[in-house]
Amino acid sequence: MSLAKDFEISEDIIIPPTDLWSDEPPLESDLHRQQMQLLIESLEHFWNERNDFYASGNLTIFYNQEQIKSRDFRGPDFFVVLGCERKPRKSWVVWGEGGKTPNVIVEILSDSTANVDRGLKKQIYQNIFRTPDYFWFDPESLEFIGFHLIDGQYQPLEANPQGWLWSQQLQLYLSIYEQKLRFFTVEGELILTAAEYEKRQKELAQHQVESERQQKELAQERAEALAAQLRALGIQPDA
C-alpha cells in the first residue's frame, strides 16, 4: 500500500478533541464556592509532594463524544482523580486521560441541585464513572452522606463513633468541622490549607515568644525575691 493511500485512510479517521474548555454555570452561593475551594486547597497542601493526582471542582467532565454537542451533564462540585499527572486542565476529558474517571466525588447540595445530585448524578457516578467514593454535603442543613461502590452498587457508608466517614480512595476521613466539610487524617488531625497552616505556624511562633518572655520575667522575679531574702539576712547579693 502506498504512502498516499495510507494518508487518505488517516484522513478518514476522526479523532475527538481533548483540549476542551469547561462549560460550567456559576456556583450557587459563596458557601458553595468557599466549600469547594476549602476541599481543593486543603488536599493539595496535604499532598504537596505528590504528583500523581488531580483535584478540581465545578469543572466539566467530558465522558462521551455526544456530550460535546449536547452539553447534557455538568461537572461535579469537587472531584479527585488518582494515578494521573498533576497539572492544570481546561476540563477533564476521559478519552484524553486514558479512560480515567474520578476516584472521589463530592457534591455540594442546594435547593436547585439536590434532587439531581441524589438521583441522576448518583446513577451516572455509579453506572458510568464507576467512582468508588461518592459524598454529598448540604452547607445549609449540614446533611452529609457518603457511599462506597461495592459490586457495582453504591452502599451507604457507616460513620465512626465521631460521626466521620472514611474515604478508601483518599485514605482520609471526611467530617463536618465548624459547619464546613473537612478532611481528617486517620489519626484524627485536621488537614489544613496552606493559608491555615501558615497562620497556625505564626501563632505557634508567637506563643513560643510569649512563653519565653514569661519565663524570663518569672526568672527575674525569682532572682529579685532571692536577693531580697539575702539582704534581710545581711548578705549582699552581689558578693
C-alpha positions as CSV (number, residue, x, y, z in Angstrom):
1,M,0.0,0.0,0.0
2,S,1.4,3.4,-1.0
3,L,2.1,6.3,1.4
4,A,-0.6,8.3,-0.4
5,K,-3.2,5.6,0.3
6,D,-2.1,5.5,3.9
7,F,-2.6,9.3,4.2
8,E,-6.0,9.0,2.7
9,I,-7.0,6.4,5.3
10,S,-5.6,8.5,8.1
11,E,-7.7,11.5,6.9
12,D,-10.8,9.4,7.3
13,I,-10.1,8.7,11.0
14,I,-12.0,11.2,13.2
15,I,-10.1,11.9,16.4
16,P,-12.3,13.5,19.1
17,P,-10.8,16.7,20.6
18,T,-9.2,16.5,24.0
19,D,-8.5,20.2,24.6
20,L,-12.0,21.2,25.6
21,W,-13.0,24.2,27.7
22,S,-15.1,23.6,30.8
23,D,-18.7,24.7,30.5
24,E,-20.0,25.1,34.0
25,P,-22.6,27.5,35.5
26,P,-21.6,29.8,38.3
27,L,-21.6,28.3,41.8
28,E,-24.9,28.6,43.8
29,S,-23.5,30.8,46.6
30,D,-20.5,32.0,48.5
31,L,-21.0,28.9,50.8
32,H,-20.6,26.6,47.7
33,R,-17.5,28.5,46.5
34,Q,-15.8,28.5,49.9
35,Q,-16.6,24.8,50.5
36,M,-15.2,23.8,47.1
37,Q,-12.0,25.8,47.5
38,L,-11.5,24.5,51.0
39,L,-11.6,20.9,49.8
40,I,-9.3,21.6,46.9
41,E,-6.8,23.7,48.7
42,S,-6.5,21.5,51.8
43,L,-6.0,18.3,49.8
44,E,-3.4,20.0,47.5
45,H,-1.5,21.3,50.5
46,F,-1.6,17.9,52.3
47,W,-0.4,16.1,49.1
48,N,2.0,18.9,48.2
49,E,4.9,16.5,47.4
50,R,2.7,14.2,45.3
51,N,2.4,14.5,41.5
52,D,0.0,11.6,40.8
53,F,-3.4,13.1,41.3
54,Y,-5.7,15.8,40.1
55,A,-8.2,17.7,42.3
56,S,-10.6,20.2,41.0
57,G,-14.2,21.4,41.2
58,N,-17.0,22.9,39.1
59,L,-15.2,21.6,36.1
60,T,-16.8,19.7,33.2
61,I,-16.1,16.0,32.8
62,F,-16.5,15.0,29.2
63,Y,-17.1,11.3,29.2
64,N,-18.5,10.7,25.7
65,Q,-18.3,12.4,22.3
66,E,-22.0,13.1,22.1
67,Q,-21.7,15.3,25.2
68,I,-19.6,17.7,23.2
69,K,-22.7,18.7,21.3
70,S,-25.5,18.1,23.8
71,R,-23.8,19.5,27.0
72,D,-26.2,17.3,28.9
73,F,-24.2,16.9,32.0
74,R,-22.3,19.2,34.3
75,G,-19.2,18.6,36.3
76,P,-19.0,17.7,40.0
77,D,-18.5,20.4,42.6
78,F,-15.4,18.6,43.8
79,F,-13.6,15.5,42.5
80,V,-10.2,13.7,42.7
81,V,-8.6,11.5,40.1
82,L,-5.7,9.3,41.2
83,G,-2.9,7.9,39.2
84,C,-2.6,10.8,36.7
85,E,-0.3,13.8,36.1
86,R,-0.8,16.8,38.4
87,K,-1.2,19.7,36.0
88,P,-3.7,22.5,35.1
89,R,-6.5,21.5,32.8
90,K,-9.3,23.2,30.9
91,S,-11.7,20.3,31.7
92,W,-11.4,16.6,32.4
93,V,-11.7,14.7,29.1
94,V,-12.0,11.0,29.8
95,W,-10.8,9.7,26.4
96,G,-7.8,12.0,26.6
97,E,-6.9,10.8,30.1
98,G,-6.6,7.1,29.4
99,G,-10.2,6.4,30.3
100,K,-9.8,7.6,33.9
101,T,-12.8,8.9,35.7
102,P,-12.9,10.4,39.3
103,N,-12.0,8.2,42.2
104,V,-13.8,10.5,44.6
105,I,-16.7,13.0,44.1
106,V,-18.3,15.4,46.5
107,E,-21.4,17.3,45.5
108,I,-22.4,20.4,47.5
109,L,-26.2,20.4,47.7
110,S,-28.5,23.3,47.0
111,D,-32.3,23.7,46.6
112,S,-31.9,23.7,42.8
113,T,-29.4,20.7,42.5
114,A,-30.2,18.4,45.4
115,N,-32.6,16.1,43.6
116,V,-30.2,15.8,40.6
117,D,-27.3,15.1,43.0
118,R,-29.2,12.5,44.9
119,G,-30.7,10.9,41.8
120,L,-29.3,11.3,38.2
121,K,-25.8,12.2,39.1
122,K,-25.6,9.4,41.7
123,Q,-26.6,7.0,38.9
124,I,-24.1,8.4,36.5
125,Y,-21.3,8.2,39.0
126,Q,-22.3,4.6,39.9
127,N,-23.0,3.2,36.5
128,I,-20.8,5.2,34.1
129,F,-18.0,6.7,36.0
130,R,-17.8,3.8,38.5
131,T,-16.5,6.3,41.0
132,P,-15.6,4.3,44.2
133,D,-16.4,7.1,46.7
134,Y,-19.3,9.5,46.4
135,F,-20.4,12.0,49.1
136,W,-22.8,14.9,49.2
137,F,-23.0,17.7,51.7
138,D,-25.5,20.5,52.3
139,P,-23.8,23.7,53.6
140,E,-27.2,25.0,54.9
141,S,-28.7,22.0,56.6
142,L,-25.3,20.2,57.2
143,E,-26.7,17.0,55.7
144,F,-23.7,14.7,55.0
145,I,-23.9,11.3,53.4
146,G,-21.4,9.1,51.7
147,F,-21.3,5.9,49.6
148,H,-18.8,3.3,48.5
149,L,-19.1,1.2,45.4
150,I,-19.4,-2.5,46.2
151,D,-20.2,-5.0,43.4
152,G,-21.3,-2.1,41.1
153,Q,-23.7,-0.6,43.6
154,Y,-23.4,2.3,46.0
155,Q,-23.6,1.2,49.6
156,P,-24.1,3.8,52.3
157,L,-21.0,4.4,54.5
158,E,-21.3,3.9,58.2
159,A,-19.9,6.7,60.4
160,N,-17.3,6.1,63.0
161,P,-18.0,7.0,66.7
162,Q,-17.1,10.6,65.9
163,G,-19.5,10.7,63.0
164,W,-16.8,10.8,60.4
165,L,-17.0,9.0,57.0
166,W,-14.0,7.1,55.6
167,S,-12.8,7.5,52.0
168,Q,-11.0,4.3,51.0
169,Q,-9.6,6.1,47.9
170,L,-8.1,9.0,49.7
171,Q,-7.3,7.1,52.9
172,L,-8.8,10.1,54.8
173,Y,-11.8,10.8,56.8
174,L,-14.4,13.5,55.9
175,S,-16.4,15.2,58.6
176,I,-18.1,18.5,59.4
177,Y,-15.9,20.9,61.3
178,E,-17.1,24.5,62.1
179,Q,-20.0,24.0,59.7
180,K,-17.7,23.1,56.8
181,L,-16.8,19.7,55.3
182,R,-13.2,18.9,56.0
183,F,-10.6,16.2,55.6
184,F,-9.0,14.5,58.6
185,T,-6.1,12.0,58.8
186,V,-6.5,8.5,60.2
187,E,-5.0,9.9,63.4
188,G,-7.8,12.5,63.6
189,E,-5.7,15.5,62.6
190,L,-7.5,18.3,60.7
191,I,-6.0,18.8,57.2
192,L,-5.2,22.4,56.8
193,T,-5.0,24.7,53.7
194,A,-1.7,26.4,53.0
195,A,-3.1,29.6,54.4
196,E,-4.3,27.9,57.6
197,Y,-1.0,26.1,58.1
198,E,0.9,29.4,57.7
199,K,-1.4,31.1,60.2
200,R,-1.0,28.2,62.7
201,Q,2.8,28.4,62.4
202,K,2.7,32.1,63.1
203,E,0.5,31.6,66.1
204,L,2.8,28.9,67.4
205,A,5.8,31.1,66.9
206,Q,4.1,34.0,68.7
207,H,3.1,31.6,71.5
208,Q,6.8,30.5,71.8
209,V,8.0,34.1,72.0
210,E,5.3,34.9,74.7
211,S,6.3,31.7,76.6
212,E,9.9,32.7,76.6
213,R,9.1,36.2,77.7
214,Q,7.0,34.9,80.6
215,Q,9.8,32.5,81.6
216,K,12.3,35.4,81.7
217,E,10.0,37.5,83.8
218,L,9.5,34.6,86.2
219,A,13.2,34.1,86.5
220,Q,13.8,37.8,87.1
221,E,11.1,37.8,89.8
222,R,12.7,34.8,91.5
223,A,16.1,36.4,91.3
224,E,14.8,39.6,92.9
225,A,13.0,37.7,95.6
226,L,16.1,35.7,96.4
227,A,18.2,39.0,96.6
228,A,15.6,40.5,99.0
229,Q,15.9,37.4,101.2
230,L,19.7,37.7,101.2
231,R,19.6,41.3,102.1
232,A,17.3,40.5,105.0
233,L,20.0,38.2,106.3
234,G,22.6,40.9,106.0
235,I,24.2,39.4,102.9
236,Q,24.8,41.4,99.8
237,P,23.6,39.5,96.7
238,D,26.4,40.8,94.5
239,A,29.0,39.5,97.0
